[in-house]
């Protein structure tokens, strides 16, 4: 997980670092990823990377956490949509029932 220093930088810079790390993990095997390669892709020094993360593993853990949150958000949006569709159909059924009375 990131250190507090990571959250002290601008959102734009955080997003840039995150995107660079995602690209690195999506194109290489875990054992081939180093602090140096992550830092290089994020256009930061190794020292700066260590200000943000303790290790390659802690960076990966954070990326997985972000993906889980994204998946949960997508699921919540989908669920809300399904509920709205259900309620619309229920309203139509109730309206049709009232007309037939």
PyMOL commands that set and color helices and strands:
alter all, ss='L'
color gray80, all
select helices_A, chain A and resi 4-8+11-27+30-32+35-41+46-52+56-100
alter helices_A, ss='H'
color red, helices_A
deselect
rebuild
show_as cartoon
